[in-house]
Amino acid sequence: MIHALLYESTALQGACFHVADPGTGIPTATIREGAPPGDFERSLEFEYRRPDVATFAELATRSVPVAVLSRETDGALHRSARFREMLAPEGCADELRIVFADAFGTWGYLTLFGRRPFTEDDGALAAAVVPHAAAALRRHRA
């Protein structure tokens, strides 16, 4: 019931959450909800084997580790191989990526897949959650 309400009442197509090894940032476990495009193996190709826009490793170096793909590409989403080859063919309109990192490591990643473009407010809300979620993940893992 909650699952249906979340995806039918919002513009979310799906979501993926990855727990990460805090020292290396490598994903160690994954949870998928809704109908996220692609699969875990394919997403790793775009993260580690091919250059692309706003990879998790790059986001982890930012002071605000959040990226809205449509904003990262100035609206030219086709500049992202991930979007061209995996997201768009499965009907995804945009992607919002969040890295849950703090001074002690990278604890996890969340990717939201939108049926519509994400807004600046969506990115700001995600950024506001980062320090709290990173601290909670660290406490849980440490």
MISEKOL-837228 format. One record per residue: residue number from 0; residue in three letters; z, y, x of N, C-alpha, C in turn. Coordinates in nm, 2 decimals. Atoms other than C-alpha are relative to their C-alpha. Layout:
BEGIN
<atom k="NUM" r="ala" n_up="Z" n_north="Y" n_east="X" ca_up="Z" ca_north="Y" ca_east="X" c_up="Z" c_north="Y" c_east="X"/>
...
//
This chain:
BEGIN
<atom k="0" r="met" n_up="0.00" n_north="-0.12" n_east="0.08" ca_up="0.00" ca_north="0.00" ca_east="0.00" c_up="0.00" c_north="0.13" c_east="0.09"/>
<atom k="1" r="ile" n_up="-0.01" n_north="-0.12" n_east="-0.09" ca_up="0.10" ca_north="0.25" ca_east="0.27" c_up="-0.13" c_north="0.01" c_east="0.08"/>
<atom k="2" r="his" n_up="0.13" n_north="0.00" n_east="-0.07" ca_up="-0.21" ca_north="0.15" ca_east="0.47" c_up="-0.11" c_north="0.06" c_east="-0.08"/>
<atom k="3" r="ala" n_up="0.11" n_north="-0.05" n_east="0.09" ca_up="-0.44" ca_north="0.22" ca_east="0.18" c_up="0.02" c_north="0.15" c_east="-0.03"/>
<atom k="4" r="leu" n_up="-0.02" n_north="-0.14" n_east="0.03" ca_up="-0.28" ca_north="0.55" ca_east="0.10" c_up="-0.03" c_north="0.09" c_east="0.12"/>
<atom k="5" r="leu" n_up="0.02" n_north="-0.07" n_east="-0.12" ca_up="-0.30" ca_north="0.66" ca_east="0.46" c_up="-0.15" c_north="0.03" c_east="0.03"/>
<atom k="6" r="tyr" n_up="0.14" n_north="-0.02" n_east="-0.04" ca_up="-0.67" ca_north="0.60" ca_east="0.51" c_up="-0.09" c_north="0.05" c_east="-0.12"/>
<atom k="7" r="glu" n_up="0.08" n_north="-0.05" n_east="0.12" ca_up="-0.79" ca_north="0.67" ca_east="0.15" c_up="0.03" c_north="0.14" c_east="-0.03"/>
<atom k="8" r="ser" n_up="-0.04" n_north="-0.14" n_east="0.03" ca_up="-0.60" ca_north="1.00" ca_east="0.12" c_up="-0.02" c_north="0.09" c_east="0.11"/>
<atom k="9" r="thr" n_up="0.03" n_north="-0.09" n_east="-0.12" ca_up="-0.69" ca_north="1.14" ca_east="0.46" c_up="-0.14" c_north="-0.02" c_east="0.05"/>
<atom k="10" r="ala" n_up="0.13" n_north="0.01" n_east="-0.06" ca_up="-0.99" ca_north="1.18" ca_east="0.67" c_up="-0.01" c_north="-0.10" c_east="0.11"/>
<atom k="11" r="leu" n_up="0.00" n_north="0.10" n_east="-0.11" ca_up="-0.89" ca_north="0.90" ca_east="0.90" c_up="-0.08" c_north="-0.12" c_east="-0.03"/>
<atom k="12" r="gln" n_up="0.08" n_north="0.13" n_east="0.01" ca_up="-1.13" ca_north="0.61" ca_east="0.95" c_up="0.09" c_north="-0.11" c_east="0.06"/>
<atom k="13" r="gly" n_up="-0.08" n_north="0.10" n_east="-0.06" ca_up="-0.89" ca_north="0.43" ca_east="1.18" c_up="0.08" c_north="0.06" c_east="0.12"/>
<atom k="14" r="ala" n_up="-0.08" n_north="-0.05" n_east="-0.12" ca_up="-0.65" ca_north="0.45" ca_east="1.48" c_up="0.02" c_north="-0.12" c_east="0.09"/>
<atom k="15" r="cys" n_up="-0.03" n_north="0.10" n_east="-0.10" ca_up="-0.58" ca_north="0.26" ca_east="1.80" c_up="0.12" c_north="0.06" c_east="0.08"/>
<atom k="16" r="phe" n_up="-0.11" n_north="-0.04" n_east="-0.08" ca_up="-0.25" ca_north="0.28" ca_east="1.98" c_up="0.01" c_north="-0.10" c_east="0.12"/>
<atom k="17" r="his" n_up="-0.01" n_north="0.09" n_east="-0.11" ca_up="-0.21" ca_north="0.14" ca_east="2.33" c_up="0.13" c_north="0.03" c_east="0.08"/>
<atom k="18" r="val" n_up="-0.12" n_north="-0.01" n_east="-0.09" ca_up="0.12" ca_north="0.08" ca_east="2.52" c_up="-0.06" c_north="0.00" c_east="0.14"/>
<atom k="19" r="ala" n_up="0.05" n_north="0.00" n_east="-0.14" ca_up="0.06" ca_north="0.16" ca_east="2.89" c_up="0.11" c_north="-0.03" c_east="0.10"/>
<atom k="20" r="asp" n_up="-0.09" n_north="0.02" n_east="-0.11" ca_up="0.21" ca_north="0.05" ca_east="3.21" c_up="0.03" c_north="0.15" c_east="0.06"/>
<atom k="21" r="pro" n_up="-0.03" n_north="-0.14" n_east="-0.04" ca_up="0.39" ca_north="0.38" ca_east="3.31" c_up="-0.04" c_north="0.04" c_east="0.14"/>
<atom k="22" r="gly" n_up="0.04" n_north="-0.03" n_east="-0.14" ca_up="0.30" ca_north="0.36" ca_east="3.68" c_up="-0.15" c_north="0.01" c_east="0.02"/>
<atom k="23" r="thr" n_up="0.15" n_north="0.00" n_east="-0.02" ca_up="-0.07" ca_north="0.29" ca_east="3.65" c_up="-0.07" c_north="0.06" c_east="-0.12"/>
<atom k="24" r="gly" n_up="0.07" n_north="-0.05" n_east="0.11" ca_up="-0.15" ca_north="0.40" ca_east="3.30" c_up="-0.09" c_north="-0.10" c_east="-0.07"/>
<atom k="25" r="ile" n_up="0.08" n_north="0.10" n_east="0.06" ca_up="-0.33" ca_north="0.08" ca_east="3.23" c_up="0.05" c_north="-0.05" c_east="-0.13"/>
<atom k="26" r="pro" n_up="-0.05" n_north="0.05" n_east="0.13" ca_up="-0.31" ca_north="-0.03" ca_east="2.87" c_up="0.05" c_north="-0.15" c_east="0.01"/>
<atom k="27" r="thr" n_up="-0.06" n_north="0.13" n_east="-0.01" ca_up="-0.09" ca_north="-0.34" ca_east="2.83" c_up="0.01" c_north="-0.07" c_east="-0.14"/>
<atom k="28" r="ala" n_up="0.00" n_north="0.06" n_east="0.13" ca_up="-0.09" ca_north="-0.39" ca_east="2.45" c_up="-0.07" c_north="0.10" c_east="-0.10"/>
<atom k="29" r="thr" n_up="0.08" n_north="-0.08" n_east="0.09" ca_up="-0.30" ca_north="-0.26" ca_east="2.16" c_up="0.03" c_north="-0.03" c_east="-0.15"/>
<atom k="30" r="ile" n_up="-0.01" n_north="0.01" n_east="0.14" ca_up="-0.25" ca_north="-0.20" ca_east="1.79" c_up="-0.12" c_north="0.08" c_east="-0.07"/>
<atom k="31" r="arg" n_up="0.11" n_north="-0.07" n_east="0.07" ca_up="-0.55" ca_north="-0.12" ca_east="1.56" c_up="0.04" c_north="0.01" c_east="-0.15"/>
<atom k="32" r="glu" n_up="-0.02" n_north="-0.02" n_east="0.14" ca_up="-0.52" ca_north="0.02" ca_east="1.21" c_up="-0.13" c_north="0.06" c_east="-0.06"/>
<atom k="33" r="gly" n_up="0.12" n_north="-0.06" n_east="0.07" ca_up="-0.79" ca_north="0.10" ca_east="0.95" c_up="-0.12" c_north="-0.07" c_east="0.06"/>
<atom k="34" r="ala" n_up="0.13" n_north="0.05" n_east="-0.05" ca_up="-1.15" ca_north="0.06" ca_east="1.07" c_up="-0.04" c_north="0.08" c_east="0.12"/>
<atom k="35" r="pro" n_up="0.04" n_north="-0.07" n_east="-0.12" ca_up="-1.16" ca_north="0.20" ca_east="1.42" c_up="-0.14" c_north="-0.06" c_east="0.05"/>
<atom k="36" r="pro" n_up="0.13" n_north="0.05" n_east="-0.06" ca_up="-1.51" ca_north="0.17" ca_east="1.58" c_up="0.02" c_north="-0.07" c_east="0.13"/>
<atom k="37" r="gly" n_up="0.01" n_north="0.07" n_east="-0.12" ca_up="-1.59" ca_north="-0.07" ca_east="1.85" c_up="0.12" c_north="-0.10" c_east="0.01"/>
<atom k="38" r="asp" n_up="-0.11" n_north="0.10" n_east="-0.03" ca_up="-1.33" ca_north="-0.31" ca_east="2.01" c_up="0.06" c_north="0.04" c_east="0.13"/>
<atom k="39" r="phe" n_up="-0.08" n_north="-0.03" n_east="-0.12" ca_up="-1.08" ca_north="-0.30" ca_east="2.29" c_up="-0.08" c_north="-0.02" c_east="0.13"/>
<atom k="40" r="glu" n_up="0.08" n_north="0.02" n_east="-0.12" ca_up="-1.31" ca_north="-0.45" ca_east="2.55" c_up="-0.11" c_north="0.11" c_east="0.02"/>
<atom k="41" r="arg" n_up="0.10" n_north="-0.10" n_east="-0.01" ca_up="-1.59" ca_north="-0.21" ca_east="2.47" c_up="0.06" c_north="0.14" c_east="0.04"/>
<atom k="42" r="ser" n_up="-0.07" n_north="-0.13" n_east="-0.03" ca_up="-1.35" ca_north="0.09" ca_east="2.48" c_up="0.04" c_north="0.01" c_east="0.15"/>
<atom k="43" r="leu" n_up="-0.03" n_north="0.00" n_east="-0.14" ca_up="-1.24" ca_north="-0.01" ca_east="2.83" c_up="-0.12" c_north="0.03" c_east="0.09"/>
<atom k="44" r="glu" n_up="0.12" n_north="-0.03" n_east="-0.08" ca_up="-1.60" ca_north="0.01" ca_east="2.95" c_up="-0.01" c_north="0.15" c_east="0.01"/>
<atom k="45" r="phe" n_up="0.02" n_north="-0.15" n_east="0.00" ca_up="-1.61" ca_north="0.38" ca_east="2.85" c_up="0.12" c_north="0.07" c_east="0.08"/>
<atom k="46" r="glu" n_up="-0.12" n_north="-0.06" n_east="-0.07" ca_up="-1.26" ca_north="0.44" ca_east="3.00" c_up="-0.01" c_north="-0.02" c_east="0.15"/>
<atom k="47" r="tyr" n_up="-0.01" n_north="0.03" n_east="-0.14" ca_up="-1.31" ca_north="0.28" ca_east="3.34" c_up="-0.13" c_north="-0.03" c_east="0.07"/>
<atom k="48" r="arg" n_up="0.12" n_north="0.03" n_east="-0.07" ca_up="-1.67" ca_north="0.19" ca_east="3.41" c_up="-0.11" c_north="0.11" c_east="-0.01"/>
<atom k="49" r="arg" n_up="0.10" n_north="-0.10" n_east="0.03" ca_up="-1.87" ca_north="0.48" ca_east="3.28" c_up="0.06" c_north="0.14" c_east="0.00"/>
<atom k="50" r="pro" n_up="-0.05" n_north="-0.14" n_east="0.02" ca_up="-1.83" ca_north="0.86" ca_east="3.31" c_up="-0.01" c_north="0.04" c_east="-0.14"/>
<atom k="51" r="asp" n_up="0.00" n_north="-0.05" n_east="0.14" ca_up="-1.74" ca_north="1.01" ca_east="2.98" c_up="0.09" c_north="0.12" c_east="-0.01"/>
<atom k="52" r="val" n_up="-0.08" n_north="-0.12" n_east="0.03" ca_up="-1.57" ca_north="1.31" ca_east="2.82" c_up="0.14" c_north="-0.04" c_east="-0.04"/>
<atom k="53" r="ala" n_up="-0.14" n_north="0.01" n_east="0.04" ca_up="-1.19" ca_north="1.33" ca_east="2.79" c_up="0.05" c_north="-0.15" c_east="0.01"/>
<atom k="54" r="thr" n_up="-0.06" n_north="0.13" n_east="-0.01" ca_up="-1.09" ca_north="0.99" ca_east="2.93" c_up="0.15" c_north="0.01" c_east="0.00"/>
<atom k="55" r="phe" n_up="-0.14" n_north="0.00" n_east="0.00" ca_up="-0.73" ca_north="0.89" ca_east="2.91" c_up="0.06" c_north="0.05" c_east="0.14"/>
<atom k="56" r="ala" n_up="-0.04" n_north="-0.04" n_east="-0.14" ca_up="-0.69" ca_north="0.92" ca_east="3.29" c_up="-0.01" c_north="0.15" c_east="0.02"/>
<atom k="57" r="glu" n_up="0.02" n_north="-0.14" n_east="-0.01" ca_up="-0.83" ca_north="1.27" ca_east="3.28" c_up="0.10" c_north="0.08" c_east="-0.08"/>
<atom k="58" r="leu" n_up="-0.10" n_north="-0.06" n_east="0.09" ca_up="-0.61" ca_north="1.37" ca_east="2.98" c_up="0.14" c_north="0.00" c_east="0.06"/>
<atom k="59" r="ala" n_up="-0.13" n_north="0.01" n_east="-0.05" ca_up="-0.30" ca_north="1.25" ca_east="3.16" c_up="0.03" c_north="0.10" c_east="0.11"/>
<atom k="60" r="thr" n_up="-0.02" n_north="-0.11" n_east="-0.11" ca_up="-0.35" ca_north="1.52" ca_east="3.43" c_up="0.01" c_north="0.14" c_east="-0.06"/>
<atom k="61" r="arg" n_up="0.00" n_north="-0.13" n_east="0.07" ca_up="-0.36" ca_north="1.80" ca_east="3.17" c_up="0.14" c_north="0.04" c_east="-0.04"/>
<atom k="62" r="ser" n_up="-0.13" n_north="-0.04" n_east="0.04" ca_up="-0.06" ca_north="2.01" ca_east="3.08" c_up="0.02" c_north="-0.03" c_east="-0.15"/>
<atom k="63" r="val" n_up="0.00" n_north="0.04" n_east="0.14" ca_up="-0.15" ca_north="1.94" ca_east="2.71" c_up="-0.10" c_north="-0.12" c_east="-0.01"/>
<atom k="64" r="pro" n_up="0.09" n_north="0.12" n_east="-0.01" ca_up="-0.28" ca_north="1.58" ca_east="2.71" c_up="-0.05" c_north="-0.04" c_east="-0.14"/>
<atom k="65" r="val" n_up="0.06" n_north="0.03" n_east="0.13" ca_up="-0.47" ca_north="1.60" ca_east="2.38" c_up="-0.14" c_north="0.05" c_east="0.01"/>
<atom k="66" r="ala" n_up="0.14" n_north="-0.04" n_east="0.00" ca_up="-0.84" ca_north="1.62" ca_east="2.32" c_up="-0.06" c_north="-0.03" c_east="-0.13"/>
<atom k="67" r="val" n_up="0.09" n_north="0.02" n_east="0.12" ca_up="-1.06" ca_north="1.66" ca_east="2.01" c_up="-0.14" c_north="0.00" c_east="0.06"/>
<atom k="68" r="leu" n_up="0.13" n_north="0.02" n_east="-0.06" ca_up="-1.40" ca_north="1.53" ca_east="2.11" c_up="-0.10" c_north="0.10" c_east="-0.04"/>
<atom k="69" r="ser" n_up="0.10" n_north="-0.11" n_east="0.04" ca_up="-1.60" ca_north="1.78" ca_east="1.90" c_up="0.03" c_north="0.13" c_east="0.07"/>
<atom k="70" r="arg" n_up="-0.03" n_north="-0.12" n_east="-0.07" ca_up="-1.42" ca_north="2.06" ca_east="2.08" c_up="-0.02" c_north="-0.01" c_east="0.15"/>
<atom k="71" r="glu" n_up="0.02" n_north="0.03" n_east="-0.14" ca_up="-1.44" ca_north="1.90" ca_east="2.42" c_up="-0.15" c_north="0.01" c_east="0.04"/>
<atom k="72" r="thr" n_up="0.14" n_north="0.00" n_east="-0.02" ca_up="-1.82" ca_north="1.88" ca_east="2.38" c_up="-0.07" c_north="0.13" c_east="-0.06"/>
<atom k="73" r="asp" n_up="0.05" n_north="-0.12" n_east="0.07" ca_up="-1.85" ca_north="2.23" ca_east="2.21" c_up="-0.10" c_north="-0.04" c_east="-0.11"/>
<atom k="74" r="gly" n_up="0.08" n_north="0.04" n_east="0.12" ca_up="-1.99" ca_north="2.05" ca_east="1.90" c_up="-0.12" c_north="-0.09" c_east="0.03"/>
<atom k="75" r="ala" n_up="0.11" n_north="0.08" n_east="-0.04" ca_up="-2.25" ca_north="1.86" ca_east="2.10" c_up="0.05" c_north="-0.15" c_east="0.03"/>
<atom k="76" r="leu" n_up="-0.06" n_north="0.13" n_east="-0.01" ca_up="-2.09" ca_north="1.52" ca_east="2.04" c_up="-0.09" c_north="-0.11" c_east="0.08"/>
<atom k="77" r="his" n_up="0.09" n_north="0.10" n_east="-0.07" ca_up="-2.40" ca_north="1.33" ca_east="2.18" c_up="0.02" c_north="0.01" c_east="0.15"/>
<atom k="78" r="arg" n_up="-0.03" n_north="-0.01" n_east="-0.15" ca_up="-2.28" ca_north="1.45" ca_east="2.53" c_up="0.09" c_north="-0.11" c_east="0.04"/>
<atom k="79" r="ser" n_up="-0.09" n_north="0.11" n_east="-0.03" ca_up="-2.03" ca_north="1.17" ca_east="2.51" c_up="-0.06" c_north="-0.14" c_east="-0.03"/>
<atom k="80" r="ala" n_up="0.06" n_north="0.13" n_east="0.02" ca_up="-2.16" ca_north="0.82" ca_east="2.57" c_up="0.08" c_north="-0.08" c_east="-0.10"/>
<atom k="81" r="arg" n_up="-0.09" n_north="0.07" n_east="0.09" ca_up="-1.86" ca_north="0.68" ca_east="2.38" c_up="-0.03" c_north="0.04" c_east="-0.14"/>
<atom k="82" r="phe" n_up="0.04" n_north="-0.04" n_east="0.13" ca_up="-1.96" ca_north="0.88" ca_east="2.08" c_up="-0.13" c_north="-0.05" c_east="-0.04"/>
<atom k="83" r="arg" n_up="0.14" n_north="0.04" n_east="0.03" ca_up="-2.33" ca_north="0.81" ca_east="2.10" c_up="-0.01" c_north="-0.15" c_east="-0.03"/>
<atom k="84" r="glu" n_up="0.03" n_north="0.14" n_east="0.00" ca_up="-2.30" ca_north="0.44" ca_east="2.16" c_up="0.11" c_north="-0.08" c_east="-0.08"/>
<atom k="85" r="met" n_up="-0.10" n_north="0.08" n_east="0.07" ca_up="-1.98" ca_north="0.33" ca_east="1.98" c_up="0.05" c_north="0.07" c_east="-0.13"/>
<atom k="86" r="leu" n_up="-0.06" n_north="-0.06" n_east="0.12" ca_up="-1.83" ca_north="0.59" ca_east="1.74" c_up="-0.10" c_north="0.04" c_east="-0.11"/>
<atom k="87" r="ala" n_up="0.10" n_north="-0.04" n_east="0.10" ca_up="-2.14" ca_north="0.74" ca_east="1.57" c_up="-0.07" c_north="-0.11" c_east="-0.07"/>
<atom k="88" r="pro" n_up="0.06" n_north="0.11" n_east="0.07" ca_up="-2.31" ca_north="0.41" ca_east="1.50" c_up="0.09" c_north="-0.07" c_east="-0.11"/>
<atom k="89" r="glu" n_up="-0.09" n_north="0.06" n_east="0.10" ca_up="-2.00" ca_north="0.30" ca_east="1.30" c_up="0.05" c_north="0.11" c_east="-0.10"/>
<atom k="90" r="gly" n_up="-0.04" n_north="-0.10" n_east="0.10" ca_up="-1.98" ca_north="0.62" ca_east="1.10" c_up="0.11" c_north="0.10" c_east="0.03"/>
<atom k="91" r="cys" n_up="-0.11" n_north="-0.09" n_east="-0.04" ca_up="-1.71" ca_north="0.81" ca_east="1.29" c_up="-0.06" c_north="0.14" c_east="0.03"/>
<atom k="92" r="ala" n_up="0.04" n_north="-0.14" n_east="-0.01" ca_up="-1.74" ca_north="1.19" ca_east="1.28" c_up="0.06" c_north="0.07" c_east="0.12"/>
<atom k="93" r="asp" n_up="-0.07" n_north="-0.07" n_east="-0.11" ca_up="-1.49" ca_north="1.28" ca_east="1.55" c_up="0.11" c_north="-0.09" c_east="0.05"/>
<atom k="94" r="glu" n_up="-0.11" n_north="0.08" n_east="-0.06" ca_up="-1.21" ca_north="1.15" ca_east="1.77" c_up="0.10" c_north="0.09" c_east="0.06"/>
<atom k="95" r="leu" n_up="-0.11" n_north="-0.08" n_east="-0.06" ca_up="-0.87" ca_north="1.29" ca_east="1.86" c_up="0.08" c_north="-0.10" c_east="0.09"/>
<atom k="96" r="arg" n_up="-0.07" n_north="0.09" n_east="-0.10" ca_up="-0.70" ca_north="1.14" ca_east="2.17" c_up="0.13" c_north="0.07" c_east="0.05"/>
<atom k="97" r="ile" n_up="-0.13" n_north="-0.05" n_east="-0.04" ca_up="-0.34" ca_north="1.18" ca_east="2.27" c_up="0.05" c_north="-0.10" c_east="0.11"/>
<atom k="98" r="val" n_up="-0.07" n_north="0.07" n_east="-0.10" ca_up="-0.17" ca_north="1.07" ca_east="2.59" c_up="0.14" c_north="0.03" c_east="0.00"/>
<atom k="99" r="phe" n_up="-0.14" n_north="-0.01" n_east="0.01" ca_up="0.20" ca_north="1.01" ca_east="2.57" c_up="0.05" c_north="-0.02" c_east="0.15"/>
<atom k="100" r="ala" n_up="-0.05" n_north="0.00" n_east="-0.14" ca_up="0.31" ca_north="1.10" ca_east="2.93" c_up="0.10" c_north="0.11" c_east="0.02"/>
<atom k="101" r="asp" n_up="-0.10" n_north="-0.10" n_east="-0.04" ca_up="0.59" ca_north="1.28" ca_east="3.09" c_up="0.02" c_north="-0.02" c_east="0.16"/>
<atom k="102" r="ala" n_up="-0.02" n_north="0.00" n_east="-0.15" ca_up="0.73" ca_north="1.33" ca_east="3.45" c_up="0.02" c_north="-0.14" c_east="0.05"/>
<atom k="103" r="phe" n_up="-0.03" n_north="0.13" n_east="-0.04" ca_up="0.82" ca_north="0.96" ca_east="3.46" c_up="-0.11" c_north="-0.10" c_east="-0.01"/>
<atom k="104" r="gly" n_up="0.11" n_north="0.10" n_east="0.01" ca_up="0.49" ca_north="0.80" ca_east="3.37" c_up="-0.08" c_north="0.03" c_east="-0.13"/>
<atom k="105" r="thr" n_up="0.08" n_north="0.00" n_east="0.12" ca_up="0.22" ca_north="0.74" ca_east="3.11" c_up="0.04" c_north="-0.12" c_east="-0.08"/>
<atom k="106" r="trp" n_up="-0.06" n_north="0.10" n_east="0.09" ca_up="0.37" ca_north="0.55" ca_east="2.82" c_up="-0.09" c_north="-0.06" c_east="-0.10"/>
<atom k="107" r="gly" n_up="0.09" n_north="0.05" n_east="0.11" ca_up="0.09" ca_north="0.51" ca_east="2.57" c_up="-0.11" c_north="0.10" c_east="-0.03"/>
<atom k="108" r="tyr" n_up="0.11" n_north="-0.08" n_east="0.05" ca_up="-0.22" ca_north="0.64" ca_east="2.41" c_up="-0.02" c_north="-0.02" c_east="-0.15"/>
<atom k="109" r="leu" n_up="0.03" n_north="0.01" n_east="0.15" ca_up="-0.32" ca_north="0.71" ca_east="2.05" c_up="-0.14" c_north="0.07" c_east="-0.02"/>
<atom k="110" r="thr" n_up="0.14" n_north="-0.05" n_east="0.04" ca_up="-0.68" ca_north="0.76" ca_east="1.93" c_up="-0.01" c_north="-0.01" c_east="-0.15"/>
<atom k="111" r="leu" n_up="0.03" n_north="-0.01" n_east="0.14" ca_up="-0.75" ca_north="0.88" ca_east="1.58" c_up="-0.15" c_north="0.02" c_east="-0.02"/>
<atom k="112" r="phe" n_up="0.14" n_north="-0.01" n_east="0.03" ca_up="-1.10" ca_north="0.83" ca_east="1.44" c_up="-0.02" c_north="0.07" c_east="-0.13"/>
<atom k="113" r="gly" n_up="0.02" n_north="-0.07" n_east="0.12" ca_up="-1.21" ca_north="1.08" ca_east="1.18" c_up="-0.13" c_north="-0.02" c_east="-0.07"/>
<atom k="114" r="arg" n_up="0.12" n_north="0.00" n_east="0.09" ca_up="-1.44" ca_north="1.07" ca_east="0.89" c_up="-0.06" c_north="0.14" c_east="-0.01"/>
<atom k="115" r="arg" n_up="0.05" n_north="-0.14" n_east="-0.01" ca_up="-1.47" ca_north="1.45" ca_east="0.94" c_up="0.05" c_north="0.05" c_east="0.14"/>
<atom k="116" r="pro" n_up="-0.05" n_north="-0.05" n_east="-0.13" ca_up="-1.43" ca_north="1.67" ca_east="1.25" c_up="0.14" c_north="0.04" c_east="-0.01"/>
<atom k="117" r="phe" n_up="-0.13" n_north="-0.04" n_east="-0.01" ca_up="-1.08" ca_north="1.73" ca_east="1.36" c_up="0.01" c_north="0.15" c_east="0.02"/>
<atom k="118" r="thr" n_up="-0.02" n_north="-0.14" n_east="-0.01" ca_up="-0.95" ca_north="2.09" ca_east="1.34" c_up="0.08" c_north="0.04" c_east="0.12"/>
<atom k="119" r="glu" n_up="-0.09" n_north="-0.05" n_east="-0.10" ca_up="-0.77" ca_north="2.31" ca_east="1.59" c_up="0.14" c_north="-0.03" c_east="-0.03"/>
<atom k="120" r="asp" n_up="-0.14" n_north="0.03" n_east="0.05" ca_up="-0.46" ca_north="2.26" ca_east="1.38" c_up="0.03" c_north="-0.15" c_east="0.02"/>
<atom k="121" r="asp" n_up="-0.02" n_north="0.14" n_east="-0.03" ca_up="-0.50" ca_north="1.88" ca_east="1.41" c_up="0.04" c_north="-0.02" c_east="0.15"/>
<atom k="122" r="gly" n_up="-0.03" n_north="0.02" n_east="-0.14" ca_up="-0.50" ca_north="1.91" ca_east="1.79" c_up="0.13" c_north="0.06" c_east="0.03"/>
<atom k="123" r="ala" n_up="-0.13" n_north="-0.06" n_east="-0.03" ca_up="-0.20" ca_north="2.15" ca_east="1.79" c_up="0.11" c_north="-0.08" c_east="-0.05"/>
<atom k="124" r="leu" n_up="-0.11" n_north="0.09" n_east="0.05" ca_up="0.00" ca_north="1.91" ca_east="1.57" c_up="0.02" c_north="-0.11" c_east="0.10"/>
<atom k="125" r="ala" n_up="-0.01" n_north="0.11" n_east="-0.10" ca_up="-0.08" ca_north="1.63" ca_east="1.81" c_up="0.07" c_north="0.04" c_east="0.12"/>
<atom k="126" r="ala" n_up="-0.06" n_north="-0.05" n_east="-0.13" ca_up="0.02" ca_north="1.84" ca_east="2.11" c_up="0.15" c_north="0.02" c_east="-0.02"/>
<atom k="127" r="ala" n_up="-0.14" n_north="-0.02" n_east="0.03" ca_up="0.35" ca_north="1.92" ca_east="1.94" c_up="0.08" c_north="-0.13" c_east="0.00"/>
<atom k="128" r="val" n_up="-0.07" n_north="0.13" n_east="0.01" ca_up="0.43" ca_north="1.55" ca_east="1.90" c_up="0.01" c_north="-0.06" c_east="0.14"/>
<atom k="129" r="val" n_up="0.01" n_north="0.07" n_east="-0.13" ca_up="0.35" ca_north="1.45" ca_east="2.26" c_up="0.14" c_north="-0.01" c_east="0.07"/>
<atom k="130" r="pro" n_up="-0.12" n_north="0.02" n_east="-0.07" ca_up="0.68" ca_north="1.53" ca_east="2.43" c_up="0.11" c_north="-0.09" c_east="-0.07"/>
<atom k="131" r="his" n_up="-0.10" n_north="0.08" n_east="0.07" ca_up="0.89" ca_north="1.37" ca_east="2.16" c_up="-0.04" c_north="-0.15" c_east="0.00"/>
<atom k="132" r="ala" n_up="0.04" n_north="0.14" n_east="0.00" ca_up="0.68" ca_north="1.06" ca_east="2.13" c_up="0.00" c_north="-0.06" c_east="0.14"/>
<atom k="133" r="ala" n_up="-0.01" n_north="0.05" n_east="-0.13" ca_up="0.66" ca_north="1.02" ca_east="2.51" c_up="0.14" c_north="-0.03" c_east="0.04"/>
<atom k="134" r="ala" n_up="-0.14" n_north="0.02" n_east="-0.03" ca_up="1.04" ca_north="1.05" ca_east="2.54" c_up="0.05" c_north="-0.13" c_east="-0.08"/>
<atom k="135" r="ala" n_up="-0.04" n_north="0.12" n_east="0.08" ca_up="1.08" ca_north="0.79" ca_east="2.26" c_up="-0.05" c_north="-0.13" c_east="0.06"/>
<atom k="136" r="leu" n_up="0.06" n_north="0.12" n_east="-0.06" ca_up="0.84" ca_north="0.55" ca_east="2.42" c_up="0.07" c_north="-0.04" c_east="0.13"/>
<atom k="137" r="arg" n_up="-0.07" n_north="0.03" n_east="-0.13" ca_up="1.01" ca_north="0.59" ca_east="2.76" c_up="0.14" c_north="-0.06" c_east="-0.03"/>
<atom k="138" r="arg" n_up="-0.14" n_north="0.06" n_east="0.03" ca_up="1.36" ca_north="0.52" ca_east="2.61" c_up="-0.02" c_north="-0.14" c_east="-0.05"/>
<atom k="139" r="his" n_up="0.02" n_north="0.13" n_east="0.05" ca_up="1.22" ca_north="0.22" ca_east="2.43" c_up="-0.03" c_north="-0.10" c_east="0.12"/>
<atom k="140" r="arg" n_up="0.04" n_north="0.08" n_east="-0.11" ca_up="1.06" ca_north="0.08" ca_east="2.75" c_up="0.09" c_north="-0.01" c_east="0.11"/>
<atom k="141" r="ala" n_up="-0.08" n_north="-0.01" n_east="-0.12" ca_up="1.31" ca_north="0.18" ca_east="3.01" c_up="0.13" c_north="-0.07" c_east="-0.02"/>
//
